[in-house]
Amino acid sequence: MPADLPEDNRLQADPVTGMKPFQHSFGRLGEKYFAETGGRLEFYPVAIHGSGYIMVGKVVTFNPNLAVAAERQRLKRLMENAIKTMYMQMENEDSSNMLTPQQNQHPTGEFSR
């Protein structure tokens, strides 16, 4: 199983969100990026609801100052919780502030303002 995919396909999906628990190993991307560039990789939580709505959450930045195992667990926890929270918002609330690619994208591929 690739280390850069967050969901663990060996585990059962949540019946409400359809999400499988995340692997902590996707945090290796941040480690590799930092080792190669000295920069801190930014992870963006993205939730895609079955209705077609999409939400993008606040960025989670890799922290090279934490112990490797602790940082992997921190990234896993923050990303998984953010995506589940956004999904549940789409499930339970008014979706007027959410994006739908069919409504917000021009045929040319450009996004409307």
Jmol script that loads the backbone (N, CA, C; Angstrom):
load data "model"
ATOM      1  N   MET A   1       0.856  -1.174   0.000  1.00  0.00           N
ATOM      2  CA  MET A   1       0.000   0.000   0.000  1.00  0.00           C
ATOM      3  C   MET A   1       0.902   1.236   0.000  1.00  0.00           C
ATOM      4  N   PRO A   2       0.671   2.181  -0.920  1.00  0.00           N
ATOM      5  CA  PRO A   2       1.516   3.377  -0.975  1.00  0.00           C
ATOM      6  C   PRO A   2       1.426   4.201   0.298  1.00  0.00           C
ATOM      7  N   ALA A   3       2.574   4.721   0.720  1.00  0.00           N
ATOM      8  CA  ALA A   3       2.635   5.503   1.956  1.00  0.00           C
ATOM      9  C   ALA A   3       2.033   6.888   1.796  1.00  0.00           C
ATOM     10  N   ASP A   4       1.825   7.351   0.560  1.00  0.00           N
ATOM     11  CA  ASP A   4       1.327   8.706   0.375  1.00  0.00           C
ATOM     12  C   ASP A   4      -0.194   8.779   0.303  1.00  0.00           C
ATOM     13  N   LEU A   5      -0.873   7.645   0.400  1.00  0.00           N
ATOM     14  CA  LEU A   5      -2.328   7.652   0.436  1.00  0.00           C
ATOM     15  C   LEU A   5      -2.765   7.627   1.893  1.00  0.00           C
ATOM     16  N   PRO A   6      -3.563   8.594   2.312  1.00  0.00           N
ATOM     17  CA  PRO A   6      -3.871   8.676   3.740  1.00  0.00           C
ATOM     18  C   PRO A   6      -4.760   7.556   4.271  1.00  0.00           C
ATOM     19  N   GLU A   7      -5.737   7.087   3.500  1.00  0.00           N
ATOM     20  CA  GLU A   7      -6.661   6.095   4.054  1.00  0.00           C
ATOM     21  C   GLU A   7      -6.042   4.695   4.038  1.00  0.00           C
ATOM     22  N   ASP A   8      -6.335   3.936   5.079  1.00  0.00           N
ATOM     23  CA  ASP A   8      -5.840   2.570   5.204  1.00  0.00           C
ATOM     24  C   ASP A   8      -6.912   1.634   4.658  1.00  0.00           C
ATOM     25  N   ASN A   9      -6.684   1.100   3.471  1.00  0.00           N
ATOM     26  CA  ASN A   9      -7.683   0.255   2.809  1.00  0.00           C
ATOM     27  C   ASN A   9      -7.909  -1.087   3.495  1.00  0.00           C
ATOM     28  N   ARG A  10      -7.066  -1.417   4.456  1.00  0.00           N
ATOM     29  CA  ARG A  10      -7.242  -2.673   5.190  1.00  0.00           C
ATOM     30  C   ARG A  10      -8.321  -2.551   6.264  1.00  0.00           C
ATOM     31  N   LEU A  11      -8.688  -1.328   6.607  1.00  0.00           N
ATOM     32  CA  LEU A  11      -9.644  -1.097   7.686  1.00  0.00           C
ATOM     33  C   LEU A  11     -11.022  -0.759   7.140  1.00  0.00           C
ATOM     34  N   GLN A  12     -12.017  -0.934   7.972  1.00  0.00           N
ATOM     35  CA  GLN A  12     -13.408  -0.695   7.584  1.00  0.00           C
ATOM     36  C   GLN A  12     -13.731   0.798   7.523  1.00  0.00           C
ATOM     37  N   ALA A  13     -14.546   1.169   6.562  1.00  0.00           N
ATOM     38  CA  ALA A  13     -14.959   2.560   6.392  1.00  0.00           C
ATOM     39  C   ALA A  13     -16.015   2.946   7.416  1.00  0.00           C
ATOM     40  N   ASP A  14     -15.990   4.214   7.801  1.00  0.00           N
ATOM     41  CA  ASP A  14     -17.020   4.774   8.668  1.00  0.00           C
ATOM     42  C   ASP A  14     -18.344   4.735   7.900  1.00  0.00           C
ATOM     43  N   PRO A  15     -19.432   4.247   8.500  1.00  0.00           N
ATOM     44  CA  PRO A  15     -20.697   4.127   7.758  1.00  0.00           C
ATOM     45  C   PRO A  15     -21.316   5.463   7.351  1.00  0.00           C
ATOM     46  N   VAL A  16     -21.014   6.544   8.042  1.00  0.00           N
ATOM     47  CA  VAL A  16     -21.589   7.851   7.704  1.00  0.00           C
ATOM     48  C   VAL A  16     -20.750   8.572   6.649  1.00  0.00           C
ATOM     49  N   THR A  17     -19.454   8.663   6.884  1.00  0.00           N
ATOM     50  CA  THR A  17     -18.591   9.433   5.985  1.00  0.00           C
ATOM     51  C   THR A  17     -18.022   8.606   4.843  1.00  0.00           C
ATOM     52  N   GLY A  18     -17.979   7.297   5.015  1.00  0.00           N
ATOM     53  CA  GLY A  18     -17.347   6.446   4.013  1.00  0.00           C
ATOM     54  C   GLY A  18     -15.831   6.475   4.084  1.00  0.00           C
ATOM     55  N   MET A  19     -15.280   7.219   5.050  1.00  0.00           N
ATOM     56  CA  MET A  19     -13.831   7.330   5.208  1.00  0.00           C
ATOM     57  C   MET A  19     -13.287   6.143   5.981  1.00  0.00           C
ATOM     58  N   LYS A  20     -12.122   5.696   5.545  1.00  0.00           N
ATOM     59  CA  LYS A  20     -11.387   4.694   6.309  1.00  0.00           C
ATOM     60  C   LYS A  20     -10.377   5.428   7.180  1.00  0.00           C
ATOM     61  N   PRO A  21     -10.019   4.850   8.330  1.00  0.00           N
ATOM     62  CA  PRO A  21      -9.019   5.511   9.172  1.00  0.00           C
ATOM     63  C   PRO A  21      -7.743   5.787   8.380  1.00  0.00           C
ATOM     64  N   PHE A  22      -7.109   6.899   8.702  1.00  0.00           N
ATOM     65  CA  PHE A  22      -5.896   7.298   8.000  1.00  0.00           C
ATOM     66  C   PHE A  22      -4.684   6.530   8.515  1.00  0.00           C
ATOM     67  N   GLN A  23      -3.735   6.334   7.620  1.00  0.00           N
ATOM     68  CA  GLN A  23      -2.420   5.829   7.991  1.00  0.00           C
ATOM     69  C   GLN A  23      -1.597   7.029   8.446  1.00  0.00           C
ATOM     70  N   HIS A  24      -0.678   6.829   9.348  1.00  0.00           N
ATOM     71  CA  HIS A  24       0.191   7.926   9.751  1.00  0.00           C
ATOM     72  C   HIS A  24       1.335   8.116   8.767  1.00  0.00           C
ATOM     73  N   SER A  25       1.572   7.142   7.921  1.00  0.00           N
ATOM     74  CA  SER A  25       2.748   7.169   7.045  1.00  0.00           C
ATOM     75  C   SER A  25       2.680   8.213   5.933  1.00  0.00           C
ATOM     76  N   PHE A  26       1.507   8.785   5.643  1.00  0.00           N
ATOM     77  CA  PHE A  26       1.476   9.810   4.598  1.00  0.00           C
ATOM     78  C   PHE A  26       2.270  11.047   5.017  1.00  0.00           C
ATOM     79  N   GLY A  27       2.539  11.168   6.334  1.00  0.00           N
ATOM     80  CA  GLY A  27       3.368  12.268   6.832  1.00  0.00           C
ATOM     81  C   GLY A  27       4.799  12.213   6.315  1.00  0.00           C
ATOM     82  N   ARG A  28       5.187  11.068   5.779  1.00  0.00           N
ATOM     83  CA  ARG A  28       6.529  10.951   5.194  1.00  0.00           C
ATOM     84  C   ARG A  28       6.733  11.936   4.054  1.00  0.00           C
ATOM     85  N   LEU A  29       5.649  12.311   3.405  1.00  0.00           N
ATOM     86  CA  LEU A  29       5.769  13.311   2.335  1.00  0.00           C
ATOM     87  C   LEU A  29       6.367  14.605   2.875  1.00  0.00           C
ATOM     88  N   GLY A  30       5.933  15.009   4.065  1.00  0.00           N
ATOM     89  CA  GLY A  30       6.478  16.207   4.688  1.00  0.00           C
ATOM     90  C   GLY A  30       7.942  16.044   5.041  1.00  0.00           C
ATOM     91  N   GLU A  31       8.290  14.863   5.513  1.00  0.00           N
ATOM     92  CA  GLU A  31       9.689  14.585   5.854  1.00  0.00           C
ATOM     93  C   GLU A  31      10.570  14.639   4.611  1.00  0.00           C
ATOM     94  N   LYS A  32      10.120  13.989   3.545  1.00  0.00           N
ATOM     95  CA  LYS A  32      10.892  13.966   2.293  1.00  0.00           C
ATOM     96  C   LYS A  32      11.042  15.374   1.719  1.00  0.00           C
ATOM     97  N   TYR A  33       9.945  16.116   1.720  1.00  0.00           N
ATOM     98  CA  TYR A  33       9.976  17.476   1.177  1.00  0.00           C
ATOM     99  C   TYR A  33      10.957  18.346   1.969  1.00  0.00           C
ATOM    100  N   PHE A  34      10.908  18.234   3.286  1.00  0.00           N
ATOM    101  CA  PHE A  34      11.814  19.019   4.129  1.00  0.00           C
ATOM    102  C   PHE A  34      13.268  18.615   3.889  1.00  0.00           C
ATOM    103  N   ALA A  35      13.524  17.313   3.783  1.00  0.00           N
ATOM    104  CA  ALA A  35      14.891  16.836   3.565  1.00  0.00           C
ATOM    105  C   ALA A  35      15.452  17.325   2.226  1.00  0.00           C
ATOM    106  N   GLU A  36      14.607  17.392   1.209  1.00  0.00           N
ATOM    107  CA  GLU A  36      15.068  17.764  -0.126  1.00  0.00           C
ATOM    108  C   GLU A  36      15.103  19.267  -0.367  1.00  0.00           C
ATOM    109  N   THR A  37      14.203  20.006   0.278  1.00  0.00           N
ATOM    110  CA  THR A  37      14.091  21.442  -0.035  1.00  0.00           C
ATOM    111  C   THR A  37      14.351  22.353   1.159  1.00  0.00           C
ATOM    112  N   GLY A  38      14.234  21.822   2.366  1.00  0.00           N
ATOM    113  CA  GLY A  38      14.324  22.657   3.561  1.00  0.00           C
ATOM    114  C   GLY A  38      13.029  23.387   3.851  1.00  0.00           C
ATOM    115  N   GLY A  39      12.011  23.175   2.995  1.00  0.00           N
ATOM    116  CA  GLY A  39      10.711  23.821   3.174  1.00  0.00           C
ATOM    117  C   GLY A  39       9.747  22.941   3.948  1.00  0.00           C
ATOM    118  N   ARG A  40       8.719  23.568   4.459  1.00  0.00           N
ATOM    119  CA  ARG A  40       7.696  22.864   5.227  1.00  0.00           C
ATOM    120  C   ARG A  40       6.479  22.646   4.342  1.00  0.00           C
ATOM    121  N   LEU A  41       6.181  21.384   4.058  1.00  0.00           N
ATOM    122  CA  LEU A  41       5.076  21.023   3.183  1.00  0.00           C
ATOM    123  C   LEU A  41       3.746  21.374   3.834  1.00  0.00           C
ATOM    124  N   GLU A  42       2.839  21.902   3.029  1.00  0.00           N
ATOM    125  CA  GLU A  42       1.500  22.238   3.504  1.00  0.00           C
ATOM    126  C   GLU A  42       0.516  21.177   3.016  1.00  0.00           C
ATOM    127  N   PHE A  43      -0.274  20.669   3.933  1.00  0.00           N
ATOM    128  CA  PHE A  43      -1.316  19.686   3.627  1.00  0.00           C
ATOM    129  C   PHE A  43      -2.664  20.398   3.723  1.00  0.00           C
ATOM    130  N   TYR A  44      -3.496  20.242   2.711  1.00  0.00           N
ATOM    131  CA  TYR A  44      -4.829  20.848   2.712  1.00  0.00           C
ATOM    132  C   TYR A  44      -5.882  19.765   2.862  1.00  0.00           C
ATOM    133  N   PRO A  45      -6.680  19.821   3.927  1.00  0.00           N
ATOM    134  CA  PRO A  45      -7.766  18.852   4.056  1.00  0.00           C
ATOM    135  C   PRO A  45      -8.876  19.184   3.056  1.00  0.00           C
ATOM    136  N   VAL A  46      -9.291  18.183   2.317  1.00  0.00           N
ATOM    137  CA  VAL A  46     -10.344  18.348   1.315  1.00  0.00           C
ATOM    138  C   VAL A  46     -11.400  17.280   1.569  1.00  0.00           C
ATOM    139  N   ALA A  47     -12.643  17.714   1.712  1.00  0.00           N
ATOM    140  CA  ALA A  47     -13.759  16.786   1.901  1.00  0.00           C
ATOM    141  C   ALA A  47     -14.659  16.859   0.676  1.00  0.00           C
ATOM    142  N   ILE A  48     -14.972  15.707   0.133  1.00  0.00           N
ATOM    143  CA  ILE A  48     -15.860  15.624  -1.030  1.00  0.00           C
ATOM    144  C   ILE A  48     -17.080  14.816  -0.611  1.00  0.00           C
ATOM    145  N   HIS A  49     -18.210  15.469  -0.623  1.00  0.00           N
ATOM    146  CA  HIS A  49     -19.461  14.840  -0.204  1.00  0.00           C
ATOM    147  C   HIS A  49     -20.108  14.131  -1.393  1.00  0.00           C
ATOM    148  N   GLY A  50     -20.886  13.127  -1.127  1.00  0.00           N
ATOM    149  CA  GLY A  50     -21.583  12.388  -2.173  1.00  0.00           C
ATOM    150  C   GLY A  50     -22.528  13.249  -2.994  1.00  0.00           C
ATOM    151  N   SER A  51     -22.945  14.382  -2.460  1.00  0.00           N
ATOM    152  CA  SER A  51     -23.838  15.297  -3.172  1.00  0.00           C
ATOM    153  C   SER A  51     -23.100  16.092  -4.244  1.00  0.00           C
ATOM    154  N   GLY A  52     -21.755  16.014  -4.236  1.00  0.00           N
ATOM    155  CA  GLY A  52     -20.964  16.772  -5.187  1.00  0.00           C
ATOM    156  C   GLY A  52     -20.355  18.030  -4.597  1.00  0.00           C
ATOM    157  N   TYR A  53     -20.709  18.357  -3.358  1.00  0.00           N
ATOM    158  CA  TYR A  53     -20.126  19.519  -2.706  1.00  0.00           C
ATOM    159  C   TYR A  53     -18.707  19.223  -2.245  1.00  0.00           C
ATOM    160  N   ILE A  54     -17.887  20.255  -2.252  1.00  0.00           N
ATOM    161  CA  ILE A  54     -16.488  20.130  -1.864  1.00  0.00           C
ATOM    162  C   ILE A  54     -16.167  21.223  -0.851  1.00  0.00           C
ATOM    163  N   MET A  55     -15.418  20.868   0.196  1.00  0.00           N
ATOM    164  CA  MET A  55     -14.923  21.853   1.151  1.00  0.00           C
ATOM    165  C   MET A  55     -13.421  21.675   1.296  1.00  0.00           C
ATOM    166  N   VAL A  56     -12.716  22.797   1.366  1.00  0.00           N
ATOM    167  CA  VAL A  56     -11.279  22.791   1.601  1.00  0.00           C
ATOM    168  C   VAL A  56     -11.043  23.472   2.942  1.00  0.00           C
ATOM    169  N   GLY A  57     -10.324  22.796   3.812  1.00  0.00           N
ATOM    170  CA  GLY A  57     -10.089  23.318   5.152  1.00  0.00           C
ATOM    171  C   GLY A  57      -8.810  24.112   5.265  1.00  0.00           C
ATOM    172  N   LYS A  58      -8.526  24.512   6.481  1.00  0.00           N
ATOM    173  CA  LYS A  58      -7.309  25.278   6.769  1.00  0.00           C
ATOM    174  C   LYS A  58      -6.088  24.385   6.624  1.00  0.00           C
ATOM    175  N   VAL A  59      -5.028  24.980   6.141  1.00  0.00           N
ATOM    176  CA  VAL A  59      -3.790  24.255   5.898  1.00  0.00           C
ATOM    177  C   VAL A  59      -3.198  23.711   7.199  1.00  0.00           C
ATOM    178  N   VAL A  60      -2.589  22.530   7.106  1.00  0.00           N
ATOM    179  CA  VAL A  60      -1.828  21.927   8.196  1.00  0.00           C
ATOM    180  C   VAL A  60      -0.393  21.821   7.687  1.00  0.00           C
ATOM    181  N   THR A  61       0.533  22.478   8.361  1.00  0.00           N
ATOM    182  CA  THR A  61       1.917  22.548   7.900  1.00  0.00           C
ATOM    183  C   THR A  61       2.785  21.552   8.652  1.00  0.00           C
ATOM    184  N   PHE A  62       3.609  20.850   7.890  1.00  0.00           N
ATOM    185  CA  PHE A  62       4.566  19.903   8.471  1.00  0.00           C
ATOM    186  C   PHE A  62       5.495  20.631   9.432  1.00  0.00           C
ATOM    187  N   ASN A  63       5.720  20.030  10.608  1.00  0.00           N
ATOM    188  CA  ASN A  63       6.588  20.621  11.619  1.00  0.00           C
ATOM    189  C   ASN A  63       7.832  19.752  11.797  1.00  0.00           C
ATOM    190  N   PRO A  64       8.981  20.167  11.224  1.00  0.00           N
ATOM    191  CA  PRO A  64      10.192  19.356  11.323  1.00  0.00           C
ATOM    192  C   PRO A  64      10.821  19.373  12.712  1.00  0.00           C
ATOM    193  N   ASN A  65      10.330  20.220  13.602  1.00  0.00           N
ATOM    194  CA  ASN A  65      10.897  20.325  14.940  1.00  0.00           C
ATOM    195  C   ASN A  65      10.362  19.266  15.897  1.00  0.00           C
ATOM    196  N   LEU A  66       9.301  18.572  15.510  1.00  0.00           N
ATOM    197  CA  LEU A  66       8.750  17.508  16.351  1.00  0.00           C
ATOM    198  C   LEU A  66       9.432  16.183  16.020  1.00  0.00           C
ATOM    199  N   ALA A  67       9.404  15.270  16.956  1.00  0.00           N
ATOM    200  CA  ALA A  67       9.910  13.922  16.694  1.00  0.00           C
ATOM    201  C   ALA A  67       9.114  13.310  15.541  1.00  0.00           C
ATOM    202  N   VAL A  68       9.775  12.509  14.732  1.00  0.00           N
ATOM    203  CA  VAL A  68       9.154  11.954  13.529  1.00  0.00           C
ATOM    204  C   VAL A  68       7.829  11.260  13.838  1.00  0.00           C
ATOM    205  N   ALA A  69       7.819  10.359  14.796  1.00  0.00           N
ATOM    206  CA  ALA A  69       6.597   9.616  15.124  1.00  0.00           C
ATOM    207  C   ALA A  69       5.492  10.551  15.616  1.00  0.00           C
ATOM    208  N   ALA A  70       5.855  11.519  16.430  1.00  0.00           N
ATOM    209  CA  ALA A  70       4.865  12.466  16.954  1.00  0.00           C
ATOM    210  C   ALA A  70       4.277  13.318  15.839  1.00  0.00           C
ATOM    211  N   GLU A  71       5.118  13.741  14.898  1.00  0.00           N
ATOM    212  CA  GLU A  71       4.624  14.576  13.796  1.00  0.00           C
ATOM    213  C   GLU A  71       3.722  13.782  12.871  1.00  0.00           C
ATOM    214  N   ARG A  72       4.057  12.548  12.610  1.00  0.00           N
ATOM    215  CA  ARG A  72       3.185  11.716  11.767  1.00  0.00           C
ATOM    216  C   ARG A  72       1.815  11.548  12.411  1.00  0.00           C
ATOM    217  N   GLN A  73       1.786  11.300  13.706  1.00  0.00           N
ATOM    218  CA  GLN A  73       0.515  11.141  14.411  1.00  0.00           C
ATOM    219  C   GLN A  73      -0.263  12.454  14.445  1.00  0.00           C
ATOM    220  N   ARG A  74       0.444  13.571  14.622  1.00  0.00           N
ATOM    221  CA  ARG A  74      -0.214  14.884  14.637  1.00  0.00           C
ATOM    222  C   ARG A  74      -0.867  15.166  13.288  1.00  0.00           C
ATOM    223  N   LEU A  75      -0.136  14.938  12.203  1.00  0.00           N
ATOM    224  CA  LEU A  75      -0.694  15.165  10.864  1.00  0.00           C
ATOM    225  C   LEU A  75      -1.897  14.273  10.621  1.00  0.00           C
ATOM    226  N   LYS A  76      -1.774  13.004  10.964  1.00  0.00           N
ATOM    227  CA  LYS A  76      -2.876  12.051  10.787  1.00  0.00           C
ATOM    228  C   LYS A  76      -4.114  12.536  11.523  1.00  0.00           C
ATOM    229  N   ARG A  77      -3.940  12.882  12.802  1.00  0.00           N
ATOM    230  CA  ARG A  77      -5.075  13.292  13.636  1.00  0.00           C
ATOM    231  C   ARG A  77      -5.732  14.563  13.105  1.00  0.00           C
ATOM    232  N   LEU A  78      -4.918  15.580  12.794  1.00  0.00           N
ATOM    233  CA  LEU A  78      -5.471  16.857  12.336  1.00  0.00           C
ATOM    234  C   LEU A  78      -6.177  16.728  10.988  1.00  0.00           C
ATOM    235  N   MET A  79      -5.560  16.021  10.058  1.00  0.00           N
ATOM    236  CA  MET A  79      -6.166  15.884   8.733  1.00  0.00           C
ATOM    237  C   MET A  79      -7.443  15.054   8.786  1.00  0.00           C
ATOM    238  N   GLU A  80      -7.391  13.941   9.468  1.00  0.00           N
ATOM    239  CA  GLU A  80      -8.559  13.066   9.568  1.00  0.00           C
ATOM    240  C   GLU A  80      -9.717  13.786  10.260  1.00  0.00           C
ATOM    241  N   ASN A  81      -9.438  14.471  11.358  1.00  0.00           N
ATOM    242  CA  ASN A  81     -10.491  15.189  12.074  1.00  0.00           C
ATOM    243  C   ASN A  81     -11.062  16.334  11.249  1.00  0.00           C
ATOM    244  N   ALA A  82     -10.205  17.074  10.557  1.00  0.00           N
ATOM    245  CA  ALA A  82     -10.683  18.200   9.742  1.00  0.00           C
ATOM    246  C   ALA A  82     -11.591  17.714   8.617  1.00  0.00           C
ATOM    247  N   ILE A  83     -11.194  16.642   7.954  1.00  0.00           N
ATOM    248  CA  ILE A  83     -11.990  16.133   6.832  1.00  0.00           C
ATOM    249  C   ILE A  83     -13.321  15.571   7.324  1.00  0.00           C
ATOM    250  N   LYS A  84     -13.310  14.835   8.422  1.00  0.00           N
ATOM    251  CA  LYS A  84     -14.565  14.308   8.980  1.00  0.00           C
ATOM    252  C   LYS A  84     -15.489  15.442   9.401  1.00  0.00           C
ATOM    253  N   THR A  85     -14.924  16.475  10.024  1.00  0.00           N
ATOM    254  CA  THR A  85     -15.730  17.613  10.463  1.00  0.00           C
ATOM    255  C   THR A  85     -16.375  18.315   9.269  1.00  0.00           C
ATOM    256  N   MET A  86     -15.590  18.545   8.231  1.00  0.00           N
ATOM    257  CA  MET A  86     -16.143  19.206   7.040  1.00  0.00           C
ATOM    258  C   MET A  86     -17.214  18.350   6.387  1.00  0.00           C
ATOM    259  N   TYR A  87     -16.985  17.053   6.319  1.00  0.00           N
ATOM    260  CA  TYR A  87     -17.973  16.158   5.729  1.00  0.00           C
ATOM    261  C   TYR A  87     -19.282  16.227   6.506  1.00  0.00           C
ATOM    262  N   MET A  88     -19.177  16.206   7.832  1.00  0.00           N
ATOM    263  CA  MET A  88     -20.385  16.260   8.650  1.00  0.00           C
ATOM    264  C   MET A  88     -21.082  17.608   8.524  1.00  0.00           C
ATOM    265  N   GLN A  89     -20.324  18.681   8.314  1.00  0.00           N
ATOM    266  CA  GLN A  89     -20.952  19.984   8.068  1.00  0.00           C
ATOM    267  C   GLN A  89     -21.785  19.919   6.793  1.00  0.00           C
ATOM    268  N   MET A  90     -21.252  19.297   5.773  1.00  0.00           N
ATOM    269  CA  MET A  90     -21.987  19.179   4.513  1.00  0.00           C
ATOM    270  C   MET A  90     -23.188  18.263   4.668  1.00  0.00           C
ATOM    271  N   GLU A  91     -23.066  17.291   5.531  1.00  0.00           N
ATOM    272  CA  GLU A  91     -24.148  16.344   5.764  1.00  0.00           C
ATOM    273  C   GLU A  91     -25.300  16.994   6.525  1.00  0.00           C
ATOM    274  N   ASN A  92     -24.983  17.928   7.439  1.00  0.00           N
ATOM    275  CA  ASN A  92     -25.980  18.438   8.382  1.00  0.00           C
ATOM    276  C   ASN A  92     -26.380  19.888   8.228  1.00  0.00           C
ATOM    277  N   GLU A  93     -25.682  20.651   7.386  1.00  0.00           N
ATOM    278  CA  GLU A  93     -25.948  22.085   7.342  1.00  0.00           C
ATOM    279  C   GLU A  93     -26.285  22.572   5.943  1.00  0.00           C
ATOM    280  N   ASP A  94     -26.647  23.848   5.895  1.00  0.00           N
ATOM    281  CA  ASP A  94     -26.880  24.525   4.632  1.00  0.00           C
ATOM    282  C   ASP A  94     -25.585  24.520   3.824  1.00  0.00           C
ATOM    283  N   SER A  95     -25.674  24.136   2.588  1.00  0.00           N
ATOM    284  CA  SER A  95     -24.478  24.004   1.760  1.00  0.00           C
ATOM    285  C   SER A  95     -24.264  25.202   0.836  1.00  0.00           C
ATOM    286  N   SER A  96     -24.865  26.336   1.143  1.00  0.00           N
ATOM    287  CA  SER A  96     -24.763  27.489   0.253  1.00  0.00           C
ATOM    288  C   SER A  96     -23.354  28.062   0.165  1.00  0.00           C
ATOM    289  N   ASN A  97     -22.480  27.767   1.142  1.00  0.00           N
ATOM    290  CA  ASN A  97     -21.121  28.299   1.110  1.00  0.00           C
ATOM    291  C   ASN A  97     -20.109  27.282   0.577  1.00  0.00           C
ATOM    292  N   MET A  98     -20.584  26.206  -0.027  1.00  0.00           N
ATOM    293  CA  MET A  98     -19.693  25.157  -0.512  1.00  0.00           C
ATOM    294  C   MET A  98     -19.577  25.205  -2.025  1.00  0.00           C
ATOM    295  N   LEU A  99     -18.511  24.662  -2.525  1.00  0.00           N
ATOM    296  CA  LEU A  99     -18.271  24.618  -3.957  1.00  0.00           C
ATOM    297  C   LEU A  99     -18.880  23.381  -4.587  1.00  0.00           C
ATOM    298  N   THR A 100     -19.392  23.536  -5.776  1.00  0.00           N
ATOM    299  CA  THR A 100     -19.747  22.386  -6.596  1.00  0.00           C
ATOM    300  C   THR A 100     -19.072  22.604  -7.938  1.00  0.00           C
ATOM    301  N   PRO A 101     -18.223  21.703  -8.365  1.00  0.00           N
ATOM    302  CA  PRO A 101     -17.498  21.907  -9.620  1.00  0.00           C
ATOM    303  C   PRO A 101     -18.415  22.156 -10.809  1.00  0.00           C
ATOM    304  N   GLN A 102     -19.590  21.536 -10.824  1.00  0.00           N
ATOM    305  CA  GLN A 102     -20.502  21.705 -11.946  1.00  0.00           C
ATOM    306  C   GLN A 102     -21.033  23.138 -12.039  1.00  0.00           C
ATOM    307  N   GLN A 103     -21.178  23.820 -10.914  1.00  0.00           N
ATOM    308  CA  GLN A 103     -21.745  25.162 -10.901  1.00  0.00           C
ATOM    309  C   GLN A 103     -20.691  26.252 -10.912  1.00  0.00           C
ATOM    310  N   ASN A 104     -19.493  25.978 -10.423  1.00  0.00           N
ATOM    311  CA  ASN A 104     -18.483  27.015 -10.269  1.00  0.00           C
ATOM    312  C   ASN A 104     -17.382  26.974 -11.319  1.00  0.00           C
ATOM    313  N   GLN A 105     -17.463  26.054 -12.265  1.00  0.00           N
ATOM    314  CA  GLN A 105     -16.398  25.938 -13.241  1.00  0.00           C
ATOM    315  C   GLN A 105     -16.948  26.193 -14.640  1.00  0.00           C
ATOM    316  N   HIS A 106     -16.255  27.047 -15.392  1.00  0.00           N
ATOM    317  CA  HIS A 106     -16.621  27.312 -16.779  1.00  0.00           C
ATOM    318  C   HIS A 106     -16.223  26.132 -17.645  1.00  0.00           C
ATOM    319  N   PRO A 107     -16.828  25.950 -18.814  1.00  0.00           N
ATOM    320  CA  PRO A 107     -16.431  24.866 -19.703  1.00  0.00           C
ATOM    321  C   PRO A 107     -14.948  24.901 -20.086  1.00  0.00           C
ATOM    322  N   THR A 108     -14.327  26.072 -20.021  1.00  0.00           N
ATOM    323  CA  THR A 108     -12.922  26.189 -20.367  1.00  0.00           C
ATOM    324  C   THR A 108     -12.014  25.684 -19.262  1.00  0.00           C
ATOM    325  N   GLY A 109     -12.579  25.382 -18.093  1.00  0.00           N
ATOM    326  CA  GLY A 109     -11.789  24.914 -16.965  1.00  0.00           C
ATOM    327  C   GLY A 109     -11.463  26.010 -15.977  1.00  0.00           C
ATOM    328  N   GLU A 110     -11.789  27.269 -16.308  1.00  0.00           N
ATOM    329  CA  GLU A 110     -11.533  28.379 -15.395  1.00  0.00           C
ATOM    330  C   GLU A 110     -12.639  28.454 -14.359  1.00  0.00           C
ATOM    331  N   PHE A 111     -12.292  28.848 -13.165  1.00  0.00           N
ATOM    332  CA  PHE A 111     -13.284  28.985 -12.108  1.00  0.00           C
ATOM    333  C   PHE A 111     -13.874  30.389 -12.131  1.00  0.00           C
ATOM    334  N   SER A 112     -15.185  30.447 -11.856  1.00  0.00           N
ATOM    335  CA  SER A 112     -15.843  31.752 -11.783  1.00  0.00           C
ATOM    336  C   SER A 112     -15.499  32.432 -10.466  1.00  0.00           C
ATOM    337  N   ARG A 113     -15.656  33.726 -10.443  1.00  0.00           N
ATOM    338  CA  ARG A 113     -15.362  34.498  -9.219  1.00  0.00           C
ATOM    339  C   ARG A 113     -16.606  34.752  -8.442  1.00  0.00           C
TER     340      ARG A 113
END
end "model"
wireframe off; spacefill off
backbone 0.3
color backbone group
